[in-house]
Amino acid sequence: MKILVPLKRVADPDNANKVKVNAGKLETTGLEWKPNPFDEYAVETALRLTENGTNPKARQGEVVVVTFGPKEAETTLRGALATGADRAIRIDVTDDQLDGDLVARALSALVEKEKPDLVLCGKQAVDGDSNQVGQLLAEYLGWPQATFAGSIKSEDDKSLVVGREVDGGTINLRVTLPAVVSVDLRIVAPKSVKSKHTPDTHNYPDGVRFAALMAIMAAKKKPLVEMKLADLTSDAALKIKYTGFELPPARKAGIKVKSVPELVEKLKSEAKVL
Amino acid sequence: MASKILVVAEMHADAVRKSTHSAITFARQAGLPFAILVLGKGAKAAAAEVTGFGAQKVIVVDDAYLEHQVAERFAPSIAAVAKSGGFDVVVVTASSFGKDVGPRVAAKLEAGYAPDINGVKADGGKLVYRRPVFAGNAYASCELTSPVQVVSVRQSEFTAAEPSGGSSPVEDAALAAKDPAADRVEFVSLEAAKSERPDLGEARVIVSGGRALKEKFAEVLDPLAGLLGAAVGASRAACDAGYAPAELQVGQTGRVVAPQLYFAIGISGAIQHLAGMKGSKTIVAINKDPDAPIFQVADYGLVADLFNAVPELVTELKKATA
C-alpha cells in the first residue's frame, strides 16, 4: 500500500496560552515549532499499516510525507523520515499564502501525480483548529472519506474498515481504496491499527514511535524534493480572509473554598446554580 | 454579499437534533432570510419540529438512502438544494456530522468554509465571522471571499433558538444524483453510546472526571451526575487510559461545552481540556494538587482528595436541595 501523509508544523500546542495579539495581529514569537500532533499520529498510523509490527524496519509499501512551508519546515519532514517514512516533498510556500481550501486543491493535484492508495491526515491542525483539509481533499478527488478515525483495520489492499469517533459513539465504515482517512487521538493506542502484515497478538506501545539517533542520521539521506505551489495549481486564490485577532475575554478570578459544605453554600447562594 | 441562508438540520433517531437550534440562532443573528433543510430517513415527519422558527420554508429530502450519517450520501443533496434555491450561505452545527459533511458541501459549491465559528456580525450585507484558534487562546475575525459560503457553528456559543411562532411551509425536494464516491463507502455499524444521561452538548450541568479517578470513574461520578441530572464528561487522559469512553472527551479536539455548571474532578487542566470548557458559566474544580492549572479558570476550587470530597458533596447537595 502506498500512503501519502500531509504534515504541518504548528506553534507549540502545549504553550498555546502564550500566543499574543498585537495590534490585531497574532504573534507566536518564542513558541517552538512542533509537528501537529494529529499529523504525527497519521504518520504512525501509516507506518503501522505498512509493516509487520514485529519487524518494523522492513517497510511493506511506501509512506510519502508532504508539507507546505518554507525551508525550515523541512525539520518536520526529516522527523517523519527518521521514524520510517520513505521520502518527502516540500511545497515551497508560507502560511499566509494558504488556506485549507488551497492546500486541499494543491494536494489533490499532488495525489494525481503520486497516485497513493490512501491519504492519511490528522483530523485537524491544532493552530487553526479548522478540521477541513481531509474532507475537502476527498471531495475534490471524488474519493470516499472516513474522518476522526479511532481505529483502522486493513483486511486486504482494497478496503479499510474504519471506526470513526463521533458524538454519539462509533460509526464503522468500510471504505474502498483509494480513500482519505483523517485520524483522531485514539488511533495510536496499542491495538487501534490492524494491518494484514502484523500478527493479531502484537501490541504496539501506546503513542507514536521515536526515532533512534542512527535513524535520524539516516533520514538526512532520504529523498526530499521541493516543489512550487505553481507546479500543482495555477489558482492560488484564497477563499478565507483573516482580518484580525483578539484575545478571548478573561475569566474573572475565582476563589478557593475550604470545605465541601462551603462549596455547596456558594453554589446555592452566590452562583445560584443549584 | 450574503442574502439567503440554508440551515442544514441534523437528524437523530427520527427527530431533528437539538444541535440544529444553534444553526438557527446563527441565521437569526446574521439577520437574513433563511430556510431549514431537513434531510434523512423520516425527514418528512421530523420536519414538523422546525416549522415554528420563522424560516421562509422548511425543505425536506426524505429518503432511506439517508438513513446513516455518511457524508458522501448527504453532501450532494445539500449542495443541490443550496444551488437550486439560490442560497449563498449554508450553515451546519459543528457536530461530528457537521464537521464531516460541511467541507464536502463547500468543495461541491466552490465555497469558502468558515469552521467552528463562535460569533457572526452582519456588516452591511457582509458577514464577518469570529472563530477560536490555538485551542481558544485567540479569536480570529474572518470573511469568506467566495460567492457562496459554508459555515459551521459551535453549539456551545450559539444558544439554542426557541420557536418564534408561525408555521413555515414545508416543501419536498428530490434526492440529488448519487455521488460515485458514495458507492465506495459502506456503512457497517453504529456502536451507540448507551447512556441514560443528557448529551454533553445539551446538558445544564456537566460532571467531568480525569485520570485520577482510575477504575472508579463511574463509581465516583455516577451518584453526583445522577443527583444533578448531569451529563458526564472526561479529560483526554481519562479516555486514553480507558477509564471513560472516547465520546465523553471534553476539549479542543473532543466536545466543546458551555453548561451552566461544570465540575472538573481530578482534572489537572491541560490547555487542550480548558479549550473545551472555558465557556462554562460556573466552573468548580476539585483536585488534590493546589497548583493544578484548572484552578486558574475555576470559580470555586476545592483542594481535596476527590475520593472523599465527591461522596461528601453528594451528601451535602442532597441536604441542600432537600
Contacts between the chains, C-beta under 8 A, distances in Angstrom:
chain1	res1	chain2	res2	distance
A	11	B	134	7.4
A	13	B	134	7.9
A	13	B	135	6.9
A	13	B	271	7.2
A	13	B	272	7.5
A	14	B	270	7.9
A	14	B	271	6.5
A	15	B	271	7.8
A	16	B	134	4.5
A	16	B	135	4.6
A	16	B	137	4.8
A	16	B	271	5.2
A	17	B	135	7.8
A	17	B	137	5.1
A	17	B	271	5.6
A	19	B	134	5.0
A	19	B	137	5.2
A	19	B	138	5.4
A	21	B	138	6.0
A	26	B	133	7.7
A	26	B	134	7.9
A	26	B	138	5.7
A	26	B	140	7.5
A	38	B	253	7.6
A	99	B	112	7.8
A	100	B	103	7.8
A	100	B	113	7.0
A	101	B	106	7.5
A	101	B	107	7.7
A	101	B	112	6.6
A	101	B	113	6.9
A	104	B	107	7.3
A	123	B	253	7.1
A	124	B	253	6.6
A	126	B	134	7.7
A	126	B	135	6.6
A	126	B	252	6.7
A	126	B	253	7.4
A	126	B	272	8.0
A	127	B	133	6.6
A	127	B	134	5.9
A	128	B	133	5.6
A	129	B	115	7.7
A	129	B	116	6.6
A	129	B	131	7.9
A	129	B	132	6.8
A	129	B	133	5.7
A	129	B	134	7.4
A	129	B	135	7.1
A	129	B	252	6.8
A	130	B	113	7.9
A	130	B	115	4.6
A	130	B	116	7.4
A	131	B	99	5.3
A	131	B	115	5.9
A	131	B	116	7.1
A	132	B	102	7.8
A	132	B	103	4.4
A	132	B	106	7.9
A	132	B	113	5.7
A	132	B	115	5.6
A	135	B	71	7.0
A	135	B	99	7.9
A	135	B	100	6.6
A	135	B	101	7.8
A	135	B	102	7.4
A	135	B	103	3.6
A	135	B	104	5.3
A	135	B	107	7.7
A	136	B	103	4.6
A	136	B	104	7.5
A	136	B	106	6.8
A	136	B	107	5.0
A	136	B	113	7.4
A	138	B	104	6.9
A	138	B	181	7.1
A	139	B	75	7.0
A	139	B	103	7.0
A	139	B	104	4.3
A	139	B	107	3.7
A	139	B	108	6.3
A	139	B	181	7.9
A	140	B	107	5.6
A	142	B	179	7.7
A	142	B	180	6.2
A	142	B	181	5.4
A	143	B	181	5.8
A	143	B	184	7.5
A	144	B	72	5.8
A	144	B	181	4.8
A	144	B	182	7.4
A	144	B	184	4.4
A	144	B	185	4.2
A	145	B	71	6.3
A	145	B	72	7.3
A	145	B	100	7.7
A	145	B	104	7.5
A	145	B	181	7.9
A	145	B	185	7.8
A	146	B	185	7.6
A	147	B	71	7.6
A	147	B	99	7.2
A	147	B	100	5.0
A	148	B	96	6.4
A	148	B	99	7.9
A	148	B	100	7.6
A	150	B	246	6.1
A	161	B	188	6.4
A	163	B	191	7.9
A	164	B	96	7.8
A	165	B	96	7.5
A	165	B	246	5.2
A	165	B	247	6.7
A	166	B	69	7.5
A	166	B	96	3.9
A	166	B	97	7.4
A	166	B	100	7.9
A	166	B	247	7.4
A	167	B	95	5.4
A	167	B	96	4.6
A	167	B	97	7.5
A	167	B	199	7.5
A	167	B	200	8.0
A	167	B	201	7.3
A	167	B	247	6.5
A	167	B	255	7.1
A	168	B	12	7.2
A	168	B	190	7.7
A	168	B	192	5.6
A	168	B	193	5.7
A	168	B	199	7.9
A	168	B	247	6.6
A	169	B	190	6.4
A	169	B	191	4.9
A	169	B	192	4.6
A	169	B	193	4.2
A	169	B	245	7.9
A	169	B	247	5.6
A	170	B	190	7.3
A	170	B	191	4.3
A	170	B	246	7.8
A	170	B	247	7.7
A	171	B	68	7.5
A	171	B	69	6.8
A	171	B	187	7.4
A	171	B	189	7.7
A	171	B	190	5.4
A	171	B	191	7.9
A	172	B	187	7.9
A	172	B	188	4.0
A	172	B	189	4.7
A	172	B	190	7.5
A	172	B	191	7.1
A	173	B	70	7.1
A	173	B	185	5.6
A	173	B	186	6.7
A	173	B	187	6.2
A	173	B	188	6.1
A	174	B	185	7.4
A	174	B	186	4.3
A	174	B	188	5.4
A	175	B	184	6.3
A	175	B	185	5.4
A	175	B	186	7.8
A	176	B	184	3.9
A	176	B	185	7.6
A	176	B	186	8.0
A	179	B	184	7.0
A	184	B	246	7.8
A	184	B	253	7.4
A	185	B	236	6.6
A	185	B	239	7.7
A	185	B	240	6.9
A	185	B	246	7.7
A	185	B	249	7.8
A	185	B	253	6.6
A	186	B	239	7.5
A	186	B	240	7.1
A	186	B	246	5.6
A	189	B	240	7.4
A	206	B	240	7.7
A	237	B	145	7.8
A	238	B	145	7.0
A	239	B	111	7.3
A	239	B	112	3.2
A	239	B	113	7.5
A	239	B	144	6.0
A	239	B	145	5.7
A	239	B	146	4.7
A	240	B	112	5.1
A	240	B	113	7.4
A	240	B	114	6.5
A	240	B	142	5.5
A	240	B	143	7.5
A	240	B	144	5.7
A	240	B	145	7.3
A	241	B	142	6.3
A	241	B	143	5.0
A	241	B	144	7.6
A	241	B	145	5.6
A	242	B	140	5.4
A	242	B	141	7.1
A	242	B	142	4.9
A	243	B	128	7.2
A	243	B	141	4.8
A	243	B	142	6.4
A	243	B	143	6.3
A	244	B	140	7.4
A	244	B	141	4.6
A	245	B	133	7.8
A	245	B	138	5.2
A	245	B	139	6.8
A	245	B	140	5.3
A	245	B	141	7.3
A	246	B	138	7.1
A	246	B	139	5.1
A	246	B	141	7.6
A	247	B	137	7.7
A	247	B	138	6.2
A	247	B	139	7.4
A	248	B	132	7.1
A	248	B	136	6.2
A	248	B	137	7.1
A	248	B	138	7.1
A	248	B	139	5.5
A	248	B	278	7.7
A	251	B	278	6.8
A	251	B	283	7.9
A	251	B	297	5.4
A	251	B	299	7.9
A	252	B	299	7.9
A	254	B	283	7.3
A	254	B	295	7.3
A	254	B	297	7.5
A	254	B	298	4.8
A	254	B	299	4.2
A	254	B	300	6.1
A	254	B	301	6.1
A	255	B	299	7.5
A	255	B	300	6.5
A	255	B	301	7.2
A	256	B	290	8.0
A	256	B	295	7.1
A	256	B	300	7.9
A	256	B	301	4.6
A	256	B	302	7.1
A	256	B	303	6.6
A	257	B	300	5.5
A	257	B	301	7.0
A	257	B	302	5.3
A	258	B	302	8.0
A	259	B	302	7.7
A	260	B	302	7.0
A	260	B	304	7.6
A	260	B	309	5.8
A	260	B	312	4.4
A	260	B	313	5.2
A	260	B	316	5.3
A	261	B	316	5.5
A	263	B	284	6.8
A	263	B	300	5.7
A	263	B	302	5.5
A	263	B	313	7.0
A	263	B	316	7.9
A	264	B	313	7.0
A	264	B	316	4.5
A	264	B	317	5.9
A	264	B	319	8.0
A	264	B	320	5.0
A	265	B	320	7.7
A	266	B	300	5.6
A	267	B	261	7.3
A	267	B	282	7.3
A	267	B	284	7.2
A	267	B	300	7.0
A	268	B	320	5.6
A	271	B	261	7.6
A	271	B	282	4.6
A	271	B	299	6.6
A	271	B	300	7.5
A	273	B	205	7.8
A	273	B	260	5.5
A	273	B	261	4.4
A	273	B	281	7.3
A	273	B	282	5.1
A	274	B	317	7.2
A	274	B	320	6.4
A	274	B	321	6.0
